[in-house]
């Protein structure tokens, strides 16, 4: 279904555009361009993978000093999300709270999905690629990318680098300059239509005189949801929604979850031996730049660890270029009056918060301490969401029963959305060690499980 703004004919339908040589008008092709020959993009050969099309473009982007962010699992061609068929998506365009759908994406966030052509899908995938460059920097805002296309050529690109800075559309329009007039803007998330830290993106698009906006998904934020689309339509701009929607939902699954539930998106991570014993050991190369653990530390806004781990080893960090180190959420249950964190300097003390069930003095000075009446995962995830964190990694190690108790019934209560498990090629003695026998009395299967082998270990990732 095509959503079109602008003038209508006498019958109430959108006014028809002149086509062909007849009718007294110049020939206008499907891209709204005059002339006998189609634009360059329509002459490109059809290929199975539209992401490999070589399309001229110029780039002037805000830089964070890092290459495009990948998932913690290296992308493989057969795992790349495919365009979503319109028949498989629900019709309401406004975001609504609903049960979690397959693959951990909120089924309630749906649009009037469009059947995307190869080029539409290509440009939207480029938007997602751009957006990922700011992974770990944008919370509480979503990751967003934008591409401006005119006459089959990319004339502007941009992404939202961090909260408080201009949005993706603004950077892309600046890059395009005057070439944005009569162009098509592709954006992975519905443009905002309200004044916050920055002006509305809808006004920027309208003032730039773009002729069409292609949106990956509507924004679940009730302040925005569908209002940006309506504003653009009211200004006479054609709007299409739902191109590569599944990929856009995946991109901002943590942001969506926080908007719909008021809790941070939680991923459980653990390292196991071949016989199922939890270990503090991390696989070879995993903590180095490019390793899965280093990438997780870059992707997630915070990491939950036990006070035992904080006292006896270095705090986890990301070694990726341009990484924003995560917030450290340290769980202290039944501790004494003092807690010493040797690997945390006073300079970085503000990056940590200790959640305790009784008053405790923390070294170094400057670490925030929050005393909770009851320490449970539900309360922790709500607290973190209120502080602007969209995603958190629950890093489970040899931490004792007190930390494991946080994860009781996490599946039934829908507190953990994702699981990452590293299997080491070792067999450990079980005496005095913990296992992963938590999570309630019911068995369940993970969804959309991906796995790969890296440096002798096997890494599995799936949704609860």
N, C-alpha and C positions, 0 to 999 in steps of 0.2 A: 504493500500500500504506500503510495507516495503522498506525503504531506506537503501541500503547496500553499504559499502565501501569495499576496498580490491581488490583482484585479480579477473579477469573475465576469463571465458572459451573462447574457440575459436569462439563461436557463438556470443560473446559480452554479454552473460548473466552471472550472478554471478556463479562462480565455485560451483558445487554441493558438499555437504558434504557427506561422506560415511555414510550409514545408514544400520541398520540390521546386520545380521551375514554374509551376502554375500559381494562380492565386494572386498575381501581381506583386509578389514580394520576392526578396532575395532568398536564395536557398539557405535554410538554417538546419544544421545537423543536430544530432541528439545532444551535443554538448552546448548548444545555444550559440554556435559560432557561424558567421556568414562565410560564404565562399564555396567554390565547387569541390575543393578537396577537403577531406576530413582532417582533423588535427593529427599531429604526430603520434599521439598515444594510440589512436585507433588503427594506425598502420603497423604497430608492433606485432610480431608473431605471437600466436597463442602457445603458451608453454604450460606444462603440468604444474609447476610451482611458481606462482606469480611473484614471490618474494625475490626471485632471481632476475627479474626484469632490470635492465640497465637503463635508467631514466635520467636525463640531465637534471642537475640540481645545483644550487649554490647554498652554502650553509653558513650562518652566523649565529651560533648558539651560545647561551650562557654555559660556562664550563665549570665542572666540578673536579677536573683533573683525573677523571676515571673513564674507562671505556664503557660501552653499554653493559648494563648489569644482566647477568644470566641467573637462572634459577640455581638453587643449591644442587640440583641434579642437572648435569649438562644436557642441553636440548638435543634431541635426536629427531630426525625427519619424521619417523612414524609416530612420534609423540606430540608433534606440533598440532595445536587445536585447529580444526577445520572450520570453514564457514558454517554458521548455523542455519539450518533450513527453517524458513518462516513457519512451517506447519508444526514444528516442534516446540514453539515458544508460545507462552500465554499472550493474550492481547492487551490487557490494561497497560497504559503507558506510565501511570503514576506508580511510584515505588510503594510497596506495602510489606508489612511484616508477615513472613511466612516461614514454614518449616524449611530446614536446610535441604537443598537438593543434592543431586548426585555430584560428587567431586568437591563437596564443601562449599559450593557457591549458593548464595541465597536465591531460592527459586522465586521469591516474591519480587525480585528486581527484574522486571521485564519491560520490553518496549514493543512498539509496533514494528516488528522485525522486517527488514527488507531482504530480498534476494540479491546478494551482492555479486557484482561482476568481478572478474579477475583484477582489474585495476583498482576498483573500490577496495577490495580485500587487501591488495598490495599496499595502498596508501594508509589504510587503517593499521595494518601490521607495522608499518613504519612509525606511526604515532605511538604504538605500544613500545616499540624499540627505543624511541626517544624518551618516553616517560620513564623507562627503567633506569636511565642514567642517573636519576635522582633517588634511587632506592635507598631507604634509610634516612632520608633528609626531609621528607615532606610532611610527616605527621605533625598535627592531626589532619592535615589536608591529604587529599588523594594524589596519586601520581597521574599526571596528564601529559599527553603529547599532542602536537598539532602540526599539520602539513597544509600548506597553501598551494593549490595547483591551478595553473592557467594555461590554456591551449595545450594541454597534455604535458606540461613541464612543471616541475616543482620549483616554485619561486620563493618559498619561505618555509622555514621549519623552526620549531621551538618546543620547549618543555618547561614545566613548573619546577624550579630548582629547590625551593624550600618555602615553608610557611612565612608569609609576610612579604614575599617578593612577587613580582608580576606573574600572572598565569601564563600557561602555554600559548594561548591564542595571542596574547600581547606580544610575546617574543617572536612568534611566527609572522605576525603582521608587520612588526618592525623590520624583520628580515626581508619581507616581500616589498615593502614600500608601496609605491604607486601601482605596482603590478597586482596588488590585491584586488583592485577594482574589477568587477565581473569575474572573479575567480571563484573556485570552490574550496571551502575550508573543511578539512577532515580533522576531527577532534575525538579523542578516545572517550571523553566524558562530556555530558551536556554542559554547555557554557553557563556560567553563573549569571544571575540577573539581580544581584543585590550588592549593596555597599558593605564591605567588611574591612579588612586591612587594605584591600585594593578595590578599585572601581569595577563595575560589572563588565564581564567580557562580552556580553551581548551588545552593549553600546559600542565597544571597540569594533566588533564585526560589522555593525550597522554603519558606523561612520566610515569604515573602510570600503563600503559599497560592494561587499562580496555578493554574488548572486545566489549561492547555494551553500548550505552547511550540512555535512554528513557526520552524524553523531554515532559513536559506538554504543553507548548505553545512557539511559537517563540517570540522573544523580539521586541516590536514595536519601540525601539530606532533605528533610521536609521544607527547609528554607528555599531550596532550589527546585525540587522535583517537578519537572515538566514546565516550570515557569519560564525558564530560559528558552525552551523550544517555542512556547507561545509568544514570547516577546519577538523572536526572530520572524515568526510567521506573520505577526501583526505588522512588521515593517516591510512585508512583501518579499521576504527571502524564502526560497524553497528549502525545506528541511527534510532530510531522510534520517531515520533512526534505526539502529539495530544491526549495522554492518559489523561483522566480526564481533558480535556481542559476547560470545562465550570467552573469547580471548581478553576482552576488556573487563569482563567480570572477574576473570582469573587474576588479572593485573592488580585489581584493587579489592581482593577478597577480604583483606584485613579491615580496610576502611569501611566496606559495606557491612561487615559483621559488627563493627563498633556502632555504626549508625542504627542498625536494626535491633541490637540487643543491649547496648549500653555497656558492653564488656570488651576487653581487648581480645583479639584473635590469638589463641594459644596453640603452640606446637610443642609436643613432647619429644625430646631427643634423648637417646640413650645409646651406649656402646655395650654390646654383649659379646661374650665368648661363644664358641661353637656349642657349648653345653648350657647356654642361657644364663650365664652369670654376669651381673652388672659390674662393670669395671670403670675406674677413673681414666684408664688409658684411652687415648685417641689415636686413630689409625695413622699410619705413616704419611706425612705430607699434608694431612687434613687441616692443620693449624697454620700452614704456610700460605703465602699469597697464591690464590687460585684453588686452594683446597676447599672442600665442602664446608668445613667448620668455620674457616675464615670468612667464607661468603655468607654463611648464616649470620655471623656476628655483624656483618654489614647490612643485611636485609632487615633484621628485626630491630624494633625500637628499644626493646629491653630483654634482659635475660634473668630468669629466676634461678638462683643457686642456694644451696644450704650454707649455713654459717660454718659447718665443718670444712666444706670445700674452700670457702673464702679464707679460712685461717691456715690451711695447710698447703695451698698451691696458689699459683698466679691466677689472677682474674682473667677470664677469657677475653680476647681482643680480636679485632679483624686486622689483617695485614694487607687488605685490598687498598689500592690507590684511591685516595679521596674518601675513605670510609669515615662515617660518623660513628664513633664507638657507642655501643648500646648503654642504656641505663642499667645499673646493677641493682637488682632487687634481692636482698639477702634475707633469708628466713631464719630467724633466731628463736627457737622454741626451747624452753627449759634451760636457757643459758644462765651463767652467773651474772654478776653485776658489771663485768667488763668483757668487751669483744675486741680483739686485735686483728686487724686486716693488714698483714705485712706488705702485700703487693699493691696497696692503694696509697698513693701519695696525697699530701694535703692539697696539692694543685688540682687533683682530679677527684677530690672528696665529694664535690657536688654531683658527680655522676652516679653516686650510690645512695640507696635508701635501705635502712634496716627495718624490717617488719618484725616486731617482737611481741611476745605475750606478757612481758613484764619490763619495767624500766631497765635500760642497759646503757652503759657508757662505752662509746666506740672510739677506737684509735685507728686512724688519725682523726684529729678534731675536724669538724666541719661536715661530718656525715650525718644526714638527717635520720632521725629515729622516730618511727610511728608505732605506738603501743596500741595493739588491737585487742578488743575484748575476746575475740575468737579468730584464730588464724585458719582460714579455709580458702580454697582456690576461688570460689565464687566471689567472696568479698575482695580478694586481691585483684581479680580481673576488673571488677567494677571500679576500684580505686585507681588502677592504672589508666583506665579509659577516661576517668575524670581528669587525670593529669595530662591527657593528650596523647597517650600511647595507643597506637592502633594494633600493634602486634607484639607478642612476647614469646620467647623461647624458654620452656621449662627444661632446664638442663639437669637430667637425673643422673647421678653418679652413685658411688658407694656412700650413701648419705644417711643410712639408718632409717628406722621405722617412722620417726617423726616427720621427715620430709616426704616419705612415701605415703603417709596418711593424707597428704594434700590431694592425692590423686585417686582416692577412694570414690567410686561411683562417677568418675569423670565422664564416662560414656553415656550413662543414663541421664546425667544432668547437662549433657552437651557443653561441658566446660572446655574440653580439648577438641580442636577441630582437625588437627593434623598430627601425624607421627613420623618421625625420622629415626631409623634404627641403623646403626653401623654394626655389622657382624665381623669380628676379628678372626683370623685363622689360628686361634689358640684354644686350648682346653685348660680351664682353670679349676683348681681345687675348690670345692663348694663350702668347706668348713669356714664358718664365720663370715661368709659373704652373703650379699642380698641377691634376690632375683626380682623379676618384674611381675610377681604375682599380686597385682593390685588392679584397681579399676572396676571393682564390683564382682558380683557372682555370675553374671551372664556373659556368655561368649558372643563375639561379633566379628564380622569380617571387615577389613579395611576396603575402601573403594579406590578405584583409579590408582592402583599401586604401580609405581615405577621403581626400577632397580638398575644398578650398574656396578661393575667391578672396578675398583680403583686401588692400586698399589697393594693388591693381595686381599683387601677387605671388600665386603659386599655392602652397598648402601641401598636401603629400601626407604621409600617415602610413599605415604598413602593418607587418605582422608578417613576420619572416624565416621 
